[in-house]
Amino acid sequence: RVENLEREREAVAQQKLAATQQLEHLTKERASLEEGYARARGQAETFCQDLTLARAEHQELQAKIAQAASALDKKASECQALQSKLQESQLSARQQCEKIEQQMRDAISSVQQEELLRSE
């Protein structure tokens, strides 16, 4: 009976030792997991901050692009107005040139007729 108790005590001691070793292993594993979790959480926070900054920069760039597009539209309208004025000026200048050419032809014709009359 004493031997049975000794064997049971030894078996209990071995179970206690195994349980203690398993507890130590699980404690180390838990610490490692918590460390990994803390590292991953820090990386996620950094990523979120970077993403927030990137979004703000993206919005700034979109605003600048919109401003530039608006300025380009305004310049295009100004350019079209200037082209219209230029076409009007060219037409007016062409008409004035034609008028002057006609006056010159009329004057030459008139002078030639006068010379013909004088020579007769």
N, CA and C atoms as a LAMMPS dump frame, in Angstrom:
ITEM: TIMESTEP
0
ITEM: NUMBER OF ATOMS
360
ITEM: BOX BOUNDS ff ff ff
-5.0000000000000000e+02 5.0000000000000000e+02
-5.0000000000000000e+02 5.0000000000000000e+02
-5.0000000000000000e+02 5.0000000000000000e+02
ITEM: ATOMS id mol type element x y z
1 1 1 N 0.824 -1.187 0
2 1 2 C 0 0 0
3 1 3 C 0.869 1.25 0
4 2 1 N 1.921 1.269 0.711
5 2 2 C 2.856 2.394 0.761
6 2 3 C 3.483 2.578 -0.614
7 3 1 N 3.783 1.467 -1.273
8 3 2 C 4.391 1.547 -2.599
9 3 3 C 3.405 2.195 -3.585
10 4 1 N 2.147 1.831 -3.469
11 4 2 C 1.126 2.433 -4.336
12 4 3 C 1.043 3.942 -4.106
13 5 1 N 1.083 4.328 -2.853
14 5 2 C 1.044 5.762 -2.523
15 5 3 C 2.274 6.466 -3.071
16 6 1 N 3.426 5.8 -2.971
17 6 2 C 4.668 6.383 -3.483
18 6 3 C 4.569 6.551 -5.007
19 7 1 N 4.04 5.517 -5.667
20 7 2 C 3.889 5.582 -7.117
21 7 3 C 2.904 6.682 -7.507
22 8 1 N 1.825 6.781 -6.778
23 8 2 C 0.837 7.829 -7.058
24 8 3 C 1.438 9.206 -6.838
25 9 1 N 2.207 9.352 -5.74
26 9 2 C 2.844 10.633 -5.441
27 9 3 C 3.827 10.984 -6.549
28 10 1 N 4.584 9.982 -7.016
29 10 2 C 5.548 10.198 -8.087
30 10 3 C 4.809 10.579 -9.374
31 11 1 N 3.708 9.873 -9.658
32 11 2 C 2.934 10.17 -10.861
33 11 3 C 2.358 11.577 -10.777
34 12 1 N 1.848 11.962 -9.618
35 12 2 C 1.311 13.303 -9.417
36 12 3 C 2.42 14.336 -9.572
37 13 1 N 3.605 14.034 -9.039
38 13 2 C 4.735 14.961 -9.135
39 13 3 C 5.127 15.143 -10.606
40 14 1 N 5.127 14.051 -11.367
41 14 2 C 5.466 14.13 -12.796
42 14 3 C 4.392 14.916 -13.555
43 15 1 N 3.146 14.691 -13.204
44 15 2 C 2.054 15.434 -13.839
45 15 3 C 2.171 16.919 -13.514
46 16 1 N 2.538 17.189 -12.224
47 16 2 C 2.697 18.594 -11.813
48 16 3 C 3.848 19.228 -12.575
49 17 1 N 4.956 18.491 -12.72
50 17 2 C 6.114 19 -13.456
51 17 3 C 5.746 19.236 -14.926
52 18 1 N 5.042 18.287 -15.519
53 18 2 C 4.632 18.432 -16.92
54 18 3 C 3.689 19.629 -17.069
55 19 1 N 2.752 19.767 -16.109
56 19 2 C 1.816 20.89 -16.163
57 19 3 C 2.56 22.21 -15.996
58 20 1 N 3.551 22.228 -15.106
59 20 2 C 4.343 23.447 -14.879
60 20 3 C 5.127 23.799 -16.145
61 21 1 N 5.721 22.798 -16.778
62 21 2 C 6.482 23.039 -18.009
63 21 3 C 5.547 23.531 -19.126
64 22 1 N 4.369 22.911 -19.211
65 22 2 C 3.403 23.34 -20.225
66 22 3 C 2.937 24.762 -19.949
67 23 1 N 2.737 25.103 -18.673
68 23 2 C 2.334 26.461 -18.299
69 23 3 C 3.419 27.465 -18.674
70 24 1 N 4.688 27.112 -18.409
71 24 2 C 5.795 28 -18.784
72 24 3 C 5.831 28.193 -20.302
73 25 1 N 5.668 27.086 -21.021
74 25 2 C 5.674 27.16 -22.497
75 25 3 C 4.528 28.044 -22.994
76 26 1 N 3.336 27.825 -22.446
77 26 2 C 2.179 28.619 -22.854
78 26 3 C 2.35 30.082 -22.47
79 27 1 N 2.972 30.349 -21.321
80 27 2 C 3.22 31.728 -20.883
81 27 3 C 4.172 32.417 -21.866
82 28 1 N 5.236 31.699 -22.284
83 28 2 C 6.182 32.259 -23.265
84 28 3 C 5.49 32.495 -24.602
85 29 1 N 4.672 31.53 -25.001
86 29 2 C 3.957 31.659 -26.271
87 29 3 C 2.994 32.832 -26.227
88 30 1 N 2.329 32.996 -25.086
89 30 2 C 1.406 34.129 -24.93
90 30 3 C 2.162 35.45 -25.016
91 31 1 N 3.316 35.524 -24.339
92 31 2 C 4.12 36.754 -24.385
93 31 3 C 4.555 37.052 -25.818
94 32 1 N 4.944 36.006 -26.544
95 32 2 C 5.361 36.183 -27.935
96 32 3 C 4.191 36.673 -28.787
97 33 1 N 3.018 36.087 -28.575
98 33 2 C 1.835 36.51 -29.324
99 33 3 C 1.453 37.953 -28.998
100 34 1 N 1.528 38.311 -27.732
101 34 2 C 1.204 39.687 -27.334
102 34 3 C 2.185 40.67 -27.949
103 35 1 N 3.463 40.277 -28.003
104 35 2 C 4.484 41.131 -28.616
105 35 3 C 4.199 41.297 -30.109
106 36 1 N 3.858 40.18 -30.782
107 36 2 C 3.516 40.234 -32.198
108 36 3 C 2.273 41.081 -32.441
109 37 1 N 1.287 40.943 -31.551
110 37 2 C 0.063 41.734 -31.665
111 37 3 C 0.376 43.225 -31.514
112 38 1 N 1.215 43.545 -30.515
113 38 2 C 1.578 44.954 -30.288
114 38 3 C 2.32 45.512 -31.506
115 39 1 N 3.213 44.709 -32.083
116 39 2 C 3.963 45.148 -33.264
117 39 3 C 3.002 45.345 -34.451
118 40 1 N 2.105 44.398 -34.64
119 40 2 C 1.148 44.504 -35.747
120 40 3 C 0.224 45.704 -35.547
121 41 1 N -0.175 45.932 -34.322
122 41 2 C -1.044 47.08 -34.041
123 41 3 C -0.318 48.398 -34.347
124 42 1 N 0.949 48.466 -33.94
125 42 2 C 1.748 49.663 -34.244
126 42 3 C 1.882 49.88 -35.739
127 43 1 N 2.116 48.785 -36.491
128 43 2 C 2.218 48.899 -37.945
129 43 3 C 0.889 49.344 -38.549
130 44 1 N -0.201 48.818 -38.02
131 44 2 C -1.527 49.202 -38.529
132 44 3 C -1.797 50.681 -38.256
133 45 1 N -1.426 51.15 -37.063
134 45 2 C -1.63 52.572 -36.742
135 45 3 C -0.807 53.452 -37.668
136 46 1 N 0.448 53.041 -37.909
137 46 2 C 1.315 53.804 -38.813
138 46 3 C 0.72 53.816 -40.218
139 47 1 N 0.233 52.648 -40.669
140 47 2 C -0.38 52.558 -41.989
141 47 3 C -1.583 53.479 -42.081
142 48 1 N -2.411 53.493 -41.037
143 48 2 C -3.609 54.349 -41.044
144 48 3 C -3.219 55.83 -41.102
145 49 1 N -2.178 56.205 -40.359
146 49 2 C -1.713 57.594 -40.383
147 49 3 C -1.2 57.948 -41.781
148 50 1 N -0.41 57.033 -42.364
149 50 2 C 0.109 57.267 -43.711
150 50 3 C -1.041 57.392 -44.712
151 51 1 N -2.039 56.533 -44.546
152 51 2 C -3.195 56.568 -45.443
153 51 3 C -3.955 57.887 -45.3
154 52 1 N -4.11 58.359 -44.086
155 52 2 C -4.792 59.641 -43.85
156 52 3 C -4.023 60.782 -44.515
157 53 1 N -2.701 60.774 -44.364
158 53 2 C -1.876 61.806 -45.013
159 53 3 C -1.986 61.707 -46.533
160 54 1 N -1.955 60.491 -47.057
161 54 2 C -2.049 60.314 -48.506
162 54 3 C -3.396 60.807 -49.018
163 55 1 N -4.462 60.554 -48.266
164 55 2 C -5.782 61.041 -48.678
165 55 3 C -5.806 62.566 -48.706
166 56 1 N -5.22 63.18 -47.683
167 56 2 C -5.195 64.651 -47.635
168 56 3 C -4.406 65.203 -48.827
169 57 1 N -3.251 64.586 -49.123
170 57 2 C -2.444 65.027 -50.261
171 57 3 C -3.216 64.829 -51.563
172 58 1 N -3.921 63.705 -51.669
173 58 2 C -4.718 63.426 -52.862
174 58 3 C -5.801 64.494 -53.041
175 59 1 N -6.461 64.874 -51.954
176 59 2 C -7.504 65.903 -52.041
177 59 3 C -6.909 67.248 -52.439
178 60 1 N -5.727 67.554 -51.889
179 60 2 C -5.053 68.808 -52.267
180 60 3 C -4.74 68.81 -53.761
181 61 1 N -4.203 67.683 -54.236
182 61 2 C -3.86 67.59 -55.657
183 61 3 C -5.11 67.694 -56.526
184 62 1 N -6.203 67.062 -56.09
185 62 2 C -7.443 67.164 -56.862
186 62 3 C -7.92 68.616 -56.929
187 63 1 N -7.791 69.335 -55.812
188 63 2 C -8.199 70.746 -55.804
189 63 3 C -7.31 71.559 -56.755
190 64 1 N -6.004 71.293 -56.727
191 64 2 C -5.091 72.011 -57.618
192 64 3 C -5.387 71.691 -59.081
193 65 1 N -5.697 70.43 -59.36
194 65 2 C -6.026 70.031 -60.731
195 65 3 C -7.299 70.743 -61.183
196 66 1 N -8.287 70.808 -60.29
197 66 2 C -9.545 71.491 -60.63
198 66 3 C -9.286 72.973 -60.907
199 67 1 N -8.433 73.596 -60.089
200 67 2 C -8.101 75.01 -60.302
201 67 3 C -7.392 75.195 -61.643
202 68 1 N -6.445 74.291 -61.927
203 68 2 C -5.704 74.395 -63.188
204 68 3 C -6.644 74.189 -64.377
205 69 1 N -7.558 73.242 -64.262
206 69 2 C -8.518 72.997 -65.349
207 69 3 C -9.404 74.218 -65.559
208 70 1 N -9.825 74.831 -64.466
209 70 2 C -10.65 76.037 -64.569
210 70 3 C -9.87 77.169 -65.237
211 71 1 N -8.607 77.328 -64.83
212 71 2 C -7.766 78.373 -65.438
213 71 3 C -7.567 78.093 -66.931
214 72 1 N -7.384 76.817 -67.285
215 72 2 C -7.226 76.468 -68.701
216 72 3 C -8.497 76.779 -69.488
217 73 1 N -9.644 76.465 -68.899
218 73 2 C -10.915 76.773 -69.573
219 73 3 C -11.056 78.271 -69.805
220 74 1 N -10.677 79.042 -68.784
221 74 2 C -10.768 80.506 -68.9
222 74 3 C -9.836 81.007 -70.006
223 75 1 N -8.609 80.477 -70.027
224 75 2 C -7.647 80.885 -71.054
225 75 3 C -8.13 80.472 -72.447
226 76 1 N -8.752 79.293 -72.533
227 76 2 C -9.269 78.839 -73.825
228 76 3 C -10.373 79.777 -74.306
229 77 1 N -11.234 80.209 -73.387
230 77 2 C -12.295 81.158 -73.764
231 77 3 C -11.691 82.483 -74.224
232 78 1 N -10.684 82.961 -73.494
233 78 2 C -10.012 84.205 -73.874
234 78 3 C -9.367 84.055 -75.253
235 79 1 N -8.762 82.899 -75.479
236 79 2 C -8.105 82.644 -76.766
237 79 3 C -9.127 82.656 -77.899
238 80 1 N -10.279 82.024 -77.68
239 80 2 C -11.325 82.023 -78.705
240 80 3 C -11.822 83.434 -78.992
241 81 1 N -11.963 84.231 -77.933
242 81 2 C -12.408 85.616 -78.125
243 81 3 C -11.369 86.392 -78.933
244 82 1 N -10.1 86.194 -78.616
245 82 2 C -9.035 86.877 -79.357
246 82 3 C -9.003 86.414 -80.813
247 83 1 N -9.229 85.109 -81.053
248 83 2 C -9.255 84.618 -82.426
249 83 3 C -10.404 85.249 -83.207
250 84 1 N -11.546 85.386 -82.551
251 84 2 C -12.686 86.027 -83.214
252 84 3 C -12.357 87.465 -83.571
253 85 1 N -11.755 88.185 -82.637
254 85 2 C -11.374 89.584 -82.901
255 85 3 C -10.349 89.654 -84.031
256 86 1 N -9.404 88.716 -84.017
257 86 2 C -8.381 88.691 -85.061
258 86 3 C -9.021 88.442 -86.426
259 87 1 N -9.958 87.509 -86.484
260 87 2 C -10.639 87.235 -87.756
261 87 3 C -11.413 88.459 -88.226
262 88 1 N -12.075 89.144 -87.297
263 88 2 C -12.801 90.366 -87.655
264 88 3 C -11.833 91.427 -88.177
265 89 1 N -10.7 91.574 -87.491
266 89 2 C -9.695 92.562 -87.912
267 89 3 C -9.132 92.202 -89.277
268 90 1 N -8.867 90.912 -89.507
269 90 2 C -8.334 90.493 -90.804
270 90 3 C -9.347 90.759 -91.915
271 91 1 N -10.606 90.47 -91.632
272 91 2 C -11.65 90.723 -92.625
273 91 3 C -11.749 92.213 -92.927
274 92 1 N -11.742 93.012 -91.864
275 92 2 C -11.822 94.467 -92.046
276 92 3 C -10.612 94.974 -92.823
277 93 1 N -9.433 94.462 -92.488
278 93 2 C -8.216 94.894 -93.185
279 93 3 C -8.274 94.488 -94.656
280 94 1 N -8.738 93.27 -94.932
281 94 2 C -8.858 92.805 -96.318
282 94 3 C -9.829 93.699 -97.098
283 95 1 N -10.953 94.037 -96.446
284 95 2 C -11.945 94.895 -97.116
285 95 3 C -11.354 96.281 -97.392
286 96 1 N -10.597 96.813 -96.42
287 96 2 C -9.977 98.12 -96.623
288 96 3 C -8.939 98.056 -97.745
289 97 1 N -8.17 96.968 -97.791
290 97 2 C -7.182 96.813 -98.865
291 97 3 C -7.867 96.763 -100.225
292 98 1 N -8.954 95.983 -100.294
293 98 2 C -9.694 95.888 -101.553
294 98 3 C -10.247 97.246 -101.966
295 99 1 N -10.727 97.998 -100.97
296 99 2 C -11.276 99.335 -101.242
297 99 3 C -10.177 100.266 -101.764
298 100 1 N -8.992 100.192 -101.098
299 100 2 C -7.861 101.034 -101.522
300 100 3 C -7.401 100.629 -102.919
301 101 1 N -7.329 99.299 -103.172
302 101 2 C -6.934 98.835 -104.503
303 101 3 C -7.909 99.345 -105.569
304 102 1 N -9.203 99.301 -105.245
305 102 2 C -10.205 99.791 -106.196
306 102 3 C -10.036 101.289 -106.424
307 103 1 N -9.761 102.05 -105.36
308 103 2 C -9.54 103.49 -105.494
309 103 3 C -8.309 103.755 -106.354
310 104 1 N -7.253 102.916 -106.143
311 104 2 C -6.037 103.099 -106.95
312 104 3 C -6.328 102.795 -108.422
313 105 1 N -7.074 101.724 -108.695
314 105 2 C -7.424 101.4 -110.086
315 105 3 C -8.263 102.533 -110.703
316 106 1 N -9.211 103.032 -109.893
317 106 2 C -10.051 104.133 -110.388
318 106 3 C -9.195 105.369 -110.689
319 107 1 N -8.249 105.648 -109.766
320 107 2 C -7.389 106.82 -109.964
321 107 3 C -6.517 106.635 -111.198
322 108 1 N -5.952 105.429 -111.355
323 108 2 C -5.103 105.163 -112.535
324 108 3 C -5.936 105.291 -113.807
325 109 1 N -7.132 104.728 -113.773
326 109 2 C -8.019 104.805 -114.935
327 109 3 C -8.356 106.265 -115.252
328 110 1 N -8.62 107.052 -114.199
329 110 2 C -8.961 108.456 -114.388
330 110 3 C -7.781 109.217 -114.982
331 111 1 N -6.581 108.939 -114.481
332 111 2 C -5.386 109.613 -114.995
333 111 3 C -5.162 109.213 -116.45
334 112 1 N -5.333 107.934 -116.763
335 112 2 C -5.144 107.478 -118.136
336 112 3 C -6.149 108.145 -119.078
337 113 1 N -7.394 108.314 -118.622
338 113 2 C -8.405 108.965 -119.462
339 113 3 C -8.037 110.43 -119.68
340 114 1 N -7.544 111.089 -118.614
341 114 2 C -7.129 112.485 -118.761
342 114 3 C -5.985 112.601 -119.766
343 115 1 N -5.015 111.675 -119.687
344 115 2 C -3.887 111.704 -120.602
345 115 3 C -4.342 111.47 -122.055
346 116 1 N -5.344 110.563 -122.189
347 116 2 C -5.887 110.319 -123.529
348 116 3 C -6.559 111.576 -124.091
349 117 1 N -7.322 112.256 -123.226
350 117 2 C -8.015 113.473 -123.647
351 117 3 C -6.998 114.555 -124.001
352 118 1 N -5.94 114.699 -123.279
353 118 2 C -4.928 115.714 -123.538
354 118 3 C -4.17 115.409 -124.826
355 119 1 N -3.934 114.142 -125.044
356 119 2 C -3.164 113.774 -126.229
357 119 3 C -3.98 113.941 -127.498
358 120 1 N -5.286 114.03 -127.408
359 120 2 C -6.136 114.193 -128.578
360 120 3 C -6.184 115.614 -128.95
